[in-house]
């Protein structure tokens, strides 16, 4: 086991000790203290150092422990923007928005950003909002807004995590704006999708574990549930989904470009495939795990709901399976001119 | 207990230049072979596409037994290089069935358990694509329950006398040898200690092969009868009584390879430029799943050299991969029913559909796979 995994064991505690905790819990406090909330970001950019594999490991394990915390946001999209703009990630909660709902217009000496974005992760509680907005000139404008420059209406996803409606109408002086090429918008979306894929993987692992533990101890008809082949096969199906998610996420992290480098077609396919796989797996695993745990699984007392509600939420965030499947089809058609095998194997040439 | 999944987490190195070069060489070879009429692209070509001439050309190109030692006709390449070549041939729908079993599992088994004389005799012939093996496992009364095989080998003064029969043996009518799992211990005894692997020459007296016609109109499955067939001691693979353990070790090779998810690939490829409007997301999902299955299979193949065969991981790849094959057939079939596609796609679909029931049966049924997987989590 690596040093990082050992540290994560210490910080996150045994199994589900901290399941359901958020930023006011002790697990988050320890993650911040130990610098794990800035892993994968260079020290020169305010991070703790390490590579994307480390960032993924922390994100997966926090989700596996059942935490609802702003980790995927910082370690993926925010880290990406920091590298792209040579910026520094400050302390606190940072979230990033880069959708069509954001626009930017050049006015004398600066840029006016307007945004009306729904369900922004941690949008009401963040200390900084990082915005990416198309300028209509083939470039996008990036800026960082302090908390008093946007307003937000609080909301939550099915797991109770903050997903807030954000409104921005701010004039930002030119020296606080960085211009980036237009593909930064999709790259930001890809990094967000990878962050969610890591979280989904963590919740998938935990769901498998909870189901496997339950069906061997729960007895009906004088035998454990696991004595029924239908139950064993349901569990095997869940294990297969988790295995696929493991490989998909591992592959996507492998293909993540070096900080600041552009994303090619193979990186796009690997990350899209990870989000598609983990999202489809989320539906199937949540359903199967609840079926195996019976009525117990739907109670507030049992930890399963911390994972199933997150599986349902994260599945639909940062681009659903259908969204990314459309992108993959387009990638084969356009980037690879219909040559499917070239699309599948081009990643080998990375 | 979750250790069975950790291998899927591992990073996989990017392919080095020599493997990318090897891929290009296979693609050129396939183009030339299609142009010269040596091959036609088909679905399920690893099991149905039997062409001794094609296999000889593949052997001559150095693509059979790539990982084997130089002295036995191999090239001592990495398993990653073999993986690349195999999936290129499968994706192209090339007829590789004649040498398939030799390359995938007989060769590796000989290297693990064979004597130096067996290795020196068989491996170079197999690597040249000149000697083909079939695998004698299933019997009329032993399908999924392989440990119950009854074909019996009894001791003689000079070796073994074999009586019994095998069934569902692919391409037995064309094979030179069979690697057969037979019972050397007590009838009805536990498989551990009672079974032995024998190399049986298919042309010798007492061996009768009867092809079985299947619903696809083909005759690649065979029934093989043994009537007092004499097998000399030097044709025992490994140790007498160790057959069960040896066979279980082979299954990792048999279940995790790209043939478990590429059987319908030529059909999907033929539709890549003909996806009907509004069905793009279905196509994108199939592509994504293929990308993930490749990532899974590649990670398992990395471990096939290791001391312990990754049996549970291989079972997972087999279960997911073969279900993917069926689903890809369902999706593309629907596109074709809407009027999309080309004559080539319709030919491939008509050829693949009758083979579909076999996808989730061969190599151990998916129900057996799921029992193996569940056992790894303590469910029995």
Interface residues (C-beta under 8 A of the other chain):
Chain A: X53 X205 X208 X209 X212 X215 X216 X226 X227 X229 X231 X232 X233 X235 X236 X237 X239 X240 X242 X243 X244 X246 X247 X248 X250 X251 X253 X254 X269 X270 X272 X273 X274 X276 X277 X280 X321 X322 X324 X325 X326 X327 X328 X329 X330 X332 X333 X338 X339 X340 X341 X343 X344 X345 X347 X348 X349 X350
Chain B: X1 X2 X4 X5 X8 X9 X10 X11 X12 X14 X15 X19 X20 X23 X84 X91 X268 X269 X272 X273 X275 X280 X281 X282 X283 X284 X285 X287 X288 X289 X290 X291 X292 X293 X294 X295 X296 X299 X313 X316 X319 X320 X367 X369 X370 X371 X373 X374 X376 X377 X378 X379 X380
